[in-house]
Amino acid sequence: MNDVLWFNGRFTTTEERVLRVEDRGFLFGDAIYEVFKFFDRGPVFLHEHWMRLARALEAIEIPNPWDEQSFRDTMRELIDRTAFDDGIVYIEVSRGEGERSHTWPDAMKPNAIVFSRRHTFPDAAKKERGIRLVTEEDLRWRHCDVKSVNLLANILAKQKAQRAGGDEALLVDDRVVRECSHSSFFIVKDGRVMTHPLDCHILPGVTRDRVIALAGDRIEERYFGLDEVVAADEVFATSTSLAVMPVRQIDDGALRARGPITLKLQRRLDEAERASAQRL
């Protein structure tokens, strides 16, 4: 059965080809995307994902096709039409279609696409085992705080990491550890939970923000290098798909076991996600 697709106000399936070649998302990567998960047909942290989508669209001057209520209504109907209970929803809004030109005319009509997909989330064994990271140079543009579809540097970094036997790439910029190719990055030392501060070098992750709130007064947002990562007591990554995922190894360094703070944050986040999924 085809996945459900919403395109510019109407429902169809992913079998239908809806975009023309003049779409600026296709031609230039001139588009924003967002992804959220749902459990038992309940969306997780939907308000937070809406807020990040709205901020990103405003940042690159694309009109938002929804207000928050119409966004919630669209997502609710999309999930209701979906044939499975757990999965992800992918959202993309491009500037629209027009003659190929680096500049764009005023009042372009954006193209908005939303579709659902099955997704296998990490099980208990993987949440305990964790993932291996491979360090890569951070070659992304200097607006990583905008969740645009310009992900070429991210996917090249992750591809290199996987070829080297890793699960994710850890991006390092002039000796500063930023984040992973598609997840946020945390270390724990002496009971303190540390992560890169919000600026143009990292994405303001929805799961990242929730983990920071759950960590409470343990959290510290600051810059750090690989030396501190190596010396950390615990290391973990966060994202919509990974939740809180321990890091068992970085490059060819020592193997790590999941630590107590990581485990506590995993459990707290699981509870928060399930509670969020029940509210809409």
C-alpha positions as CSV (number, residue, x, y, z in Angstrom):
1,M,0.0,0.0,0.0
2,N,1.3,3.5,-0.9
3,D,2.1,6.0,1.8
4,V,-0.2,8.9,2.2
5,L,0.8,12.2,0.6
6,W,-0.5,15.7,1.2
7,F,0.4,18.2,-1.6
8,N,-0.7,21.8,-1.5
9,G,-4.0,21.2,0.2
10,R,-5.1,17.8,-1.2
11,F,-4.5,14.2,-0.2
12,T,-3.1,11.6,-2.6
13,T,-0.5,8.9,-2.3
14,T,3.3,8.8,-2.9
15,E,2.6,7.0,-6.2
16,E,1.6,10.3,-7.8
17,R,4.4,12.5,-9.1
18,V,3.4,16.0,-8.0
19,L,6.5,18.3,-8.5
20,R,7.6,19.9,-11.7
21,V,11.2,20.2,-12.7
22,E,11.0,24.0,-12.1
23,D,10.5,23.6,-8.4
24,R,13.2,25.6,-6.6
25,G,13.7,22.9,-4.0
26,F,14.7,20.5,-6.8
27,L,16.8,23.1,-8.7
28,F,18.5,24.9,-5.8
29,G,17.7,23.2,-2.6
30,D,15.6,26.3,-1.9
31,A,13.4,24.6,0.7
32,I,12.9,23.7,4.3
33,Y,12.1,20.3,5.8
34,E,10.9,18.9,9.1
35,V,10.4,15.4,10.4
36,F,8.4,14.2,13.4
37,K,7.6,10.7,14.7
38,F,4.2,9.3,15.8
39,F,3.4,6.4,18.2
40,D,0.0,4.7,18.2
41,R,-1.1,7.4,15.7
42,G,-0.1,10.2,18.1
43,P,2.4,12.8,16.9
44,V,5.4,13.4,19.2
45,F,6.3,17.0,20.2
46,L,4.2,18.4,17.3
47,H,4.2,22.0,18.6
48,E,8.0,22.0,18.9
49,H,8.4,20.7,15.3
50,W,5.8,23.3,14.1
51,M,7.8,26.1,15.8
52,R,11.1,25.0,14.2
53,L,9.5,24.8,10.8
54,A,8.0,28.2,11.2
55,R,11.3,29.8,12.3
56,A,13.2,28.2,9.4
57,L,10.7,29.3,6.8
58,E,10.9,32.9,8.2
59,A,14.7,32.8,8.1
60,I,14.8,32.2,4.4
61,E,11.7,34.2,3.5
62,I,9.4,31.4,2.4
63,P,5.7,32.1,3.2
64,N,4.3,29.5,5.7
65,P,1.4,27.6,4.0
66,W,-0.1,26.9,7.5
67,D,-0.9,28.6,10.7
68,E,-0.4,26.3,13.7
69,Q,-4.0,25.1,13.9
70,S,-4.2,24.2,10.2
71,F,-0.8,22.5,10.5
72,R,-2.1,20.4,13.4
73,D,-5.3,19.6,11.4
74,T,-3.3,18.5,8.3
75,M,-1.0,16.3,10.3
76,R,-3.9,14.7,12.2
77,E,-5.7,13.8,9.0
78,L,-2.6,12.5,7.4
79,I,-1.9,10.2,10.3
80,D,-5.6,9.1,10.4
81,R,-5.3,8.2,6.7
82,T,-2.1,6.2,7.3
83,A,-2.3,2.4,7.3
84,F,0.1,1.9,10.2
85,D,0.3,3.1,13.9
86,D,4.0,4.0,14.3
87,G,6.2,5.9,11.9
88,I,7.5,9.3,10.8
89,V,6.0,12.2,8.9
90,Y,8.3,14.1,6.5
91,I,7.4,17.7,5.6
92,E,9.0,19.9,2.9
93,V,8.2,23.4,1.8
94,S,10.0,24.9,-1.2
95,R,9.8,28.4,-2.4
96,G,7.8,27.3,-5.4
97,E,8.1,26.9,-9.1
98,G,9.4,29.4,-11.6
99,E,12.0,30.2,-14.2
100,R,15.5,28.9,-13.2
101,S,17.1,32.0,-11.8
102,H,19.2,32.6,-8.6
103,T,16.9,35.4,-7.6
104,W,13.1,34.9,-7.2
105,P,10.1,37.1,-7.9
106,D,8.0,38.5,-5.1
107,A,4.8,36.6,-4.1
108,M,5.9,33.1,-5.3
109,K,3.5,30.4,-4.1
110,P,5.4,27.8,-2.1
111,N,5.0,24.1,-2.7
112,A,4.3,22.0,0.4
113,I,4.6,18.2,0.6
114,V,3.9,16.0,3.6
115,F,4.0,12.2,3.6
116,S,4.1,9.4,6.2
117,R,6.5,6.5,6.3
118,R,7.0,3.4,8.3
119,H,10.1,3.6,10.5
120,T,11.8,1.1,12.7
121,F,12.9,2.8,15.9
122,P,15.8,1.6,18.0
123,D,14.9,-1.4,20.3
124,A,16.1,-1.9,23.8
125,A,19.2,-3.8,22.7
126,K,20.4,-1.0,20.4
127,K,19.6,1.6,23.1
128,E,21.9,-0.3,25.4
129,R,24.6,-1.2,22.8
130,G,24.8,2.3,21.2
131,I,26.5,3.5,18.0
132,R,30.0,4.1,16.7
133,L,30.9,7.6,15.5
134,V,33.6,8.5,13.0
135,T,35.0,12.0,13.1
136,E,34.8,14.1,9.9
137,E,35.6,17.6,9.0
138,D,32.6,19.9,9.2
139,L,32.2,21.3,5.6
140,R,28.6,22.5,5.9
141,W,27.4,26.1,5.2
142,R,27.3,28.6,8.1
143,H,23.5,28.5,8.6
144,C,23.2,25.0,10.2
145,D,20.6,26.5,12.5
146,V,18.2,26.5,9.5
147,K,16.8,23.1,8.7
148,S,17.1,23.4,4.9
149,V,17.3,20.5,2.4
150,N,20.9,21.5,1.6
151,L,22.3,18.3,3.1
152,L,25.1,17.4,0.7
153,A,27.9,17.9,3.2
154,N,25.9,15.9,5.8
155,I,25.3,12.9,3.6
156,L,28.9,12.8,2.3
157,A,30.1,12.8,5.9
158,K,27.8,10.0,6.9
159,Q,28.6,8.0,3.8
160,K,32.3,8.2,4.7
161,A,31.6,7.3,8.3
162,Q,29.6,4.2,7.2
163,R,32.4,3.1,4.8
164,A,34.8,3.3,7.8
165,G,32.5,1.1,9.8
166,G,30.6,3.8,11.7
167,D,27.0,4.5,12.3
168,E,27.2,8.3,12.3
169,A,29.7,11.1,11.5
170,L,30.9,13.4,14.3
171,L,31.5,16.8,12.7
172,V,34.6,18.7,13.9
173,D,35.3,22.3,12.9
174,D,38.8,23.6,13.6
175,R,39.1,21.4,16.7
176,V,35.6,22.3,18.0
177,V,33.2,19.4,18.1
178,R,29.9,20.6,16.6
179,E,27.3,17.8,16.3
180,C,26.7,14.7,14.2
181,S,25.6,14.5,10.6
182,H,21.9,14.1,11.5
183,S,21.9,14.2,15.3
184,S,22.9,16.4,18.3
185,F,25.8,15.5,20.4
186,F,26.4,15.4,24.2
187,I,29.1,14.4,26.6
188,V,28.9,13.7,30.4
189,K,31.8,14.5,32.8
190,D,31.6,14.4,36.6
191,G,27.8,14.5,36.5
192,R,27.6,17.5,34.1
193,V,25.9,17.1,30.7
194,M,27.5,19.2,28.1
195,T,26.6,20.1,24.5
196,H,27.4,22.8,21.9
197,P,25.5,26.1,22.4
198,L,22.9,27.2,20.0
199,D,24.4,29.3,17.2
200,C,24.7,29.1,13.4
201,H,26.9,26.0,13.6
202,I,24.3,23.5,14.8
203,L,20.7,22.7,14.4
204,P,18.3,23.5,17.2
205,G,17.1,19.9,17.6
206,V,13.7,19.3,19.1
207,T,14.9,16.2,20.9
208,R,18.1,18.1,21.9
209,D,15.9,20.8,23.6
210,R,13.8,18.3,25.4
211,V,16.9,16.4,26.7
212,I,18.4,19.7,27.9
213,A,15.1,20.4,29.8
214,L,15.2,16.8,31.3
215,A,18.8,17.2,32.4
216,G,17.8,20.3,34.4
217,D,20.7,21.9,36.4
218,R,23.1,19.2,35.1
219,I,23.3,20.9,31.7
220,E,26.1,23.1,30.4
221,E,26.1,24.5,26.9
222,R,29.6,25.4,25.8
223,Y,32.3,24.7,23.2
224,F,34.6,21.7,23.6
225,G,37.1,19.7,21.6
226,L,37.9,16.1,21.0
227,D,40.2,15.9,24.0
228,E,37.2,16.5,26.3
229,V,35.2,14.0,24.3
230,V,37.9,11.3,24.8
231,A,38.0,12.1,28.5
232,A,34.2,12.1,29.0
233,D,32.5,9.6,31.3
234,E,29.6,9.2,28.9
235,V,28.8,10.2,25.3
236,F,25.4,10.1,23.5
237,A,23.6,11.5,20.5
238,T,20.0,12.6,20.2
239,S,17.5,13.0,17.3
240,T,13.9,12.3,16.4
241,S,14.8,8.8,15.1
242,L,17.5,7.9,17.6
243,A,16.0,9.4,20.8
244,V,18.8,9.2,23.3
245,M,21.5,6.9,21.8
246,P,24.7,6.1,23.7
247,V,28.0,6.2,21.8
248,R,30.0,3.0,22.3
249,Q,33.1,4.1,20.3
250,I,34.6,7.1,18.5
251,D,37.0,6.3,15.6
252,D,39.2,3.6,17.0
253,G,39.1,4.7,20.6
254,A,38.2,2.8,23.7
255,L,34.8,1.0,23.9
256,R,32.3,2.6,26.2
257,A,29.3,1.2,28.0
258,R,26.0,3.0,28.4
259,G,26.3,5.3,31.5
260,P,23.8,5.9,34.3
261,I,23.0,9.5,33.2
262,T,22.4,8.4,29.6
263,L,20.1,5.6,30.8
264,K,18.2,8.0,33.0
265,L,17.7,10.5,30.1
266,Q,16.6,7.6,27.8
267,R,13.9,6.6,30.3
268,R,12.8,10.2,30.9
269,L,12.6,11.0,27.2
270,D,10.7,7.8,26.4
271,E,8.1,8.9,29.0
272,A,7.9,12.4,27.6
273,E,7.5,11.1,24.0
274,R,4.7,8.7,25.0
275,A,2.9,11.4,27.0
276,S,3.2,13.8,24.0
277,A,1.8,11.3,21.6
278,Q,-1.3,11.0,23.7
279,R,-2.2,14.7,23.8
280,L,-3.5,15.3,20.2
